[in-house]
Amino acid sequence: MTRIAILISGGGSNMAALLRHMKTRGYAEPVLVASNRPAAKGLALANAAGVETAAIDHTAFNGDREAFEAVLTKTLRSIEPDFICLAGFMRVLTASFVEAWPNQILNIHPSLLPKYKGLNTHARAIDAGDSHAGCTVHRVTSNLDDGPILGQAQVPVNPDDTPQTLAARILPMEHQLYPAVLERVVSGENAPLFLSLDKNTPMKAGR
Ligand code: GRF
């Protein structure tokens, strides 16, 4: 059975969606949920779901990224996952970490990449006057929020949207997209999946 590790930093709603989907559809097994924040709500959710958890507090490493990653690597190597899903994991990973898991790390990012890499994606989409916003699942490479796109989901941006209302419309799409993409990737399907909340504007490949 394909083994999945999930890295989180916060609420873990994407992680919970991944756990639910794997359990329902049975294509993979969640073997570890790890967080760089010991207080992350998602750790309690994972525990309650019976999944092994680990907390590796990055603040204990005083900014030494390699030292933090050495512990993370040791934890992951003891579990040997086939894929590592970043789900709201708010640490930048070094090139040597990413290269140690070639094609095995996936990430979800709350924008229609390649637009709006980095933070504050919803505010940036609204400020730019974009008609649509959304989220992307991609393979992780050593460049931030880069790497081959495996799936995107879009939603319309409404004239009165705030970053919060837009985030609230996109998050449920993240919960649909990420598990669906993971199942495809586990089955060896690399062609991107496109979902749209706006039936009048279907997404096109390669946007
Ligand atoms: C999601 O919007 C994810 O795309 C972003 O941070 C949020 C995490 O939410 N990077 P959760 O922890 O999965 O609930």
Residues whose N, C-alpha, C, O or C-beta is under 5 A from the ligand:
A	BS01	GRF	G10 G11 G12 S13 N14 M15 A87 G88 I108 H109 P110
